[in-house]
Amino acid sequence: MKKLLQLSIGVIAIALVTAFVPAAPLSSMAEEPAPVEDEIMIRSGWIDEDLGPGVARWVDENGNVADQPGKDVEVPETQAETQAETQPDIATSSEAKGEGDVDTGKQEVLNEVDPAKPMVALTFDDGPYAPVGNQIMDSLAQYGGKATFFVVGNRAHYYKTELRRMVSEGHEIGNHTYEHKYLTKLSDAQIVSQIDRCNDAVQAVCGVRPSLVRLPGGLKNKKVLRNVHAPMIMWSIDTLDWKTRNADKTIQAVMGRVKDGDIVLMHELYPQSGAAATEIIKRLTEAGYQLVTVSEMAKYRGGVVPGGVYSQFNP
């Protein structure tokens, strides 16, 4: 009986200690730190390029990723502007013509084109992006060619100097929607908004309003055709430069089958495309092709109408 009493007292003592003395923390799977994802090693460059046009995102020097696909943070503009500081600031089209007011009309055809000679329209989507765009324009200036740049509206503010250079040097700026959204997935009102907002953004930066549209992905249906009240420009040569990101393959995609009246699709985001463009510009010029804007070629090859769809302009 005495032993039973002692045992009971011991059990009660242990219970009291357990109730009032904090227990030492025990390790558990729940308390272990979650595995940290590998940090993005890219700095001041693009990611998600392999997912296709309009999806690439910019990573700044601190590893911050742009919130929206296809939209830059301000760092790239600073880099681009630093490059531009070595040259005089480029005037808008109205300043170049000595006018006091900004020209809100359509872009003018500024180049001399011989209708009797073969011509090709080089087009570049998804810009502006000054490091590549300026490289392309430098080469075009060297060989006397012009091109059409289909830009995404929400990028315009970040590359004002580049867009103004396009206008000043006689290149054409086209509309590639405001956010590179596939228009087939949008409502009527949203389609109209994507086109109008891009036009407004470009006009606010460089004083001209795009008159041509390139549909993201080239996707269209009856709803898109009903709501886009501008000529829609497709292409006859798709270089797939966004996919291969290989300058040699891009060059071959053009030079292997180019002909008079072709519209060539490339993208302004990729350094490899810029390198390919400089060689393509040289080779096409040496082969006797005039490098013209889409509107220039259309002018001499039957013209365009609002709502029309065009992939080439045959002689």
C-alpha positions in Angstrom: 0.0 0.0 0.0 2.9 2.3 0.9 4.5 1.6 -2.5 1.3 2.3 -4.3 1.0 5.6 -2.5 4.6 6.6 -3.5 3.9 5.6 -7.1 0.8 7.8 -7.2 2.7 10.8 -5.8 5.4 10.3 -8.4 2.9 10.2 -11.3 1.2 13.4 -10.0 4.5 15.2 -9.7 5.5 14.3 -13.3 2.1 15.6 -14.5 2.5 18.9 -12.6 6.0 19.4 -14.1 4.7 18.6 -17.6 1.8 21.1 -17.2 3.7 24.1 -15.9 7.3 23.8 -17.3 7.6 24.7 -21.1 8.7 21.9 -23.2 11.9 22.1 -25.2 11.1 22.8 -28.9 11.1 19.7 -31.0 12.2 19.8 -34.6 9.6 18.9 -37.1 9.2 18.9 -40.9 6.7 21.8 -40.6 9.3 24.0 -38.9 12.1 23.3 -41.4 12.7 26.2 -43.9 11.0 25.7 -47.2 13.5 24.9 -50.0 14.5 28.2 -51.8 14.0 28.2 -55.5 17.0 28.7 -57.6 17.6 32.4 -58.1 17.3 33.8 -61.6 20.9 34.2 -62.7 20.1 36.5 -65.6 20.7 40.2 -65.0 19.9 43.0 -67.4 18.4 40.5 -69.9 15.4 38.6 -71.1 13.8 35.4 -69.8 11.0 33.3 -71.2 12.1 34.1 -74.7 11.6 30.4 -75.7 7.8 30.8 -75.0 7.3 32.9 -78.1 6.8 36.5 -79.1 5.3 38.9 -76.6 6.0 36.6 -73.6 9.6 37.5 -72.8 10.1 39.4 -69.6 13.0 41.8 -68.6 15.2 41.1 -65.6 17.0 44.2 -64.3 20.5 44.3 -62.8 19.1 43.5 -59.3 17.2 40.4 -60.5 13.8 42.1 -60.4 11.5 40.7 -63.1 9.0 42.9 -65.0 5.5 42.3 -63.8 4.0 42.1 -67.2 5.3 40.0 -70.1 6.6 42.1 -72.9 6.8 45.3 -70.7 10.1 46.7 -69.6 11.2 48.2 -66.3 12.9 51.5 -66.6 16.5 50.2 -66.4 16.8 49.2 -70.1 15.7 52.7 -71.1 18.4 54.2 -69.0 20.9 52.0 -70.7 19.6 52.9 -74.1 19.6 56.6 -73.3 23.2 56.4 -72.1 24.1 55.1 -75.6 22.1 57.8 -77.2 23.8 60.6 -75.2 26.9 60.3 -77.4 24.8 61.6 -80.3 22.6 64.7 -80.6 19.0 64.2 -79.5 16.8 63.0 -82.3 13.9 65.3 -83.1 10.3 64.3 -83.8 9.0 64.5 -87.3 7.4 67.8 -86.7 10.6 69.3 -85.3 12.6 67.9 -88.2 10.3 69.7 -90.6 10.5 73.0 -88.6 6.9 73.0 -87.6 5.7 74.4 -84.3 2.9 71.9 -83.7 3.1 68.1 -83.4 1.9 66.4 -86.5 -0.9 64.1 -85.5 -1.5 62.8 -89.0 -0.3 59.7 -90.7 3.4 59.1 -91.4 4.5 60.4 -94.8 6.4 58.4 -97.4 9.8 60.1 -97.2 11.9 57.8 -99.4 12.6 57.6 -103.1 11.3 54.3 -104.5 11.7 53.1 -108.0 8.5 51.1 -108.8 10.3 49.3 -111.6 12.9 47.7 -109.2 12.3 44.8 -106.9 11.5 45.7 -103.3 11.2 43.9 -99.9 9.6 45.1 -96.7 11.5 44.1 -93.5 9.3 44.2 -90.5 10.2 43.9 -86.8 7.7 43.1 -84.0 7.5 43.4 -80.3 9.7 46.5 -79.8 10.7 49.1 -79.2 13.9 47.9 -77.7 16.7 50.4 -78.4 19.8 48.1 -78.2 18.5 46.0 -81.1 16.4 48.7 -82.8 19.3 51.1 -83.1 21.5 48.4 -84.5 19.0 47.7 -87.2 18.5 51.4 -88.0 22.3 51.9 -88.1 22.5 49.3 -90.8 19.6 50.6 -92.7 21.1 54.1 -92.7 24.3 52.7 -94.1 22.6 51.0 -97.0 19.8 53.6 -97.6 17.0 51.2 -96.6 13.8 51.7 -94.5 11.8 49.2 -92.4 8.5 49.0 -90.5 8.5 48.5 -86.8 5.3 47.1 -85.3 5.6 48.2 -81.6 3.7 47.2 -78.4 2.1 50.3 -77.0 2.9 49.8 -73.3 6.6 49.9 -74.2 6.6 53.2 -76.1 7.1 55.4 -73.0 10.3 53.5 -72.2 11.9 54.1 -75.6 11.0 57.6 -76.6 14.4 58.4 -78.2 14.3 55.3 -80.3 10.8 55.9 -81.6 11.6 59.5 -82.5 14.6 58.2 -84.4 12.4 55.9 -86.4 10.2 58.8 -87.5 13.1 61.2 -88.1 14.9 58.7 -90.4 11.8 57.7 -92.4 11.0 54.3 -91.0 7.4 53.3 -90.4 5.9 52.6 -87.0 3.0 50.1 -86.9 0.5 49.0 -84.3 1.1 45.7 -82.5 -1.6 46.3 -79.9 -1.1 47.9 -76.5 -0.3 44.7 -74.5 0.4 42.1 -77.1 -2.8 40.3 -76.3 -4.3 37.8 -78.7 -7.3 39.6 -80.1 -9.3 36.5 -80.8 -9.7 36.0 -77.0 -11.0 39.5 -76.4 -14.4 41.2 -76.5 -15.3 43.7 -79.2 -14.6 46.6 -76.9 -11.3 45.2 -75.7 -10.1 44.7 -79.3 -10.8 48.4 -80.1 -9.1 49.4 -76.8 -5.9 47.5 -77.6 -5.6 49.2 -81.0 -6.6 52.7 -79.9 -4.3 52.7 -76.8 -1.3 51.6 -78.8 -2.0 54.4 -81.3 -2.4 56.9 -78.5 0.9 55.8 -76.8 2.9 56.1 -80.0 1.4 59.4 -80.9 2.1 60.8 -77.5 5.8 59.9 -77.8 6.7 60.8 -81.4 3.8 62.7 -82.9 2.7 60.2 -85.5 -0.3 57.8 -85.3 0.3 54.3 -86.8 -1.9 53.5 -89.8 -1.1 49.7 -90.0 -1.8 46.9 -87.6 -0.1 43.6 -87.0 -2.1 41.1 -85.1 -0.2 39.4 -82.3 0.5 35.8 -83.4 -1.3 36.7 -86.7 -4.5 35.4 -85.0 -7.8 36.7 -86.5 -11.4 35.7 -86.7 -14.7 37.4 -87.7 -14.8 39.4 -84.5 -11.2 40.7 -85.0 -11.9 41.6 -88.7 -15.1 43.4 -87.6 -13.3 45.6 -85.0 -9.9 46.4 -86.5 -10.5 49.3 -88.8 -7.0 49.5 -90.3 -5.0 47.4 -92.8 -3.7 44.3 -91.1 -0.3 43.3 -92.3 0.8 39.6 -92.2 3.9 38.3 -93.8 5.2 36.0 -96.6 8.5 35.0 -94.9 8.5 34.0 -91.2 12.1 33.8 -90.0 11.1 32.1 -86.7 14.0 34.2 -85.2 12.2 34.2 -81.8 12.4 30.4 -81.8 15.8 29.6 -83.2 17.6 32.7 -81.8 20.3 31.9 -84.3 21.6 34.6 -86.7 22.7 32.2 -89.4 19.3 30.4 -89.5 17.5 33.7 -89.7 19.7 34.9 -92.5 19.1 31.7 -94.4 15.3 31.8 -93.8 15.3 35.1 -95.8 18.0 34.7 -98.4 17.0 31.2 -99.2 13.6 32.2 -100.6 13.2 35.9 -100.8 11.4 37.4 -103.8 10.1 40.8 -105.0 7.1 41.9 -102.9 7.9 39.9 -99.8 7.1 41.0 -96.3 9.6 39.6 -93.8 8.7 38.9 -90.2 11.4 39.4 -87.6 11.5 40.5 -83.9 13.2 43.4 -82.3 13.9 41.9 -78.9 16.7 39.5 -79.7 20.4 40.4 -80.2 20.7 37.5 -82.6 17.9 39.1 -84.7 19.8 42.4 -84.8 22.9 40.7 -85.9 21.0 38.8 -88.6 19.2 41.9 -89.8 22.5 43.7 -90.5 23.7 40.9 -92.7 20.2 40.6 -94.4 20.1 44.3 -95.1 23.6 44.1 -96.7 22.8 41.0 -98.8 19.4 42.2 -100.0 20.8 45.6 -101.1 23.7 44.0 -102.9 21.2 41.7 -104.7 19.4 44.8 -106.0 16.4 44.9 -103.7 15.0 48.2 -102.4 14.3 48.0 -98.7 11.1 49.9 -98.1 8.4 50.3 -95.6 5.1 48.4 -95.9 3.2 51.5 -96.8 5.8 52.4 -99.5 5.5 49.0 -101.1 1.7 49.1 -100.9 1.6 52.5 -102.5 3.2 51.1 -105.7 1.5 47.7 -105.6 -2.2 48.4 -105.4 -2.6 50.0 -102.1 -4.4 48.9 -98.9 -7.8 49.5 -97.5 -9.1 49.6 -93.8 -9.9 46.1 -92.6 -7.9 44.4 -95.4 -5.4 41.7 -94.7 -2.1 41.6 -96.6 0.8 39.2 -96.6 2.8 40.4 -99.6 2.6 42.8 -102.5 3.4 41.1 -105.8 4.5 43.2 -108.8 
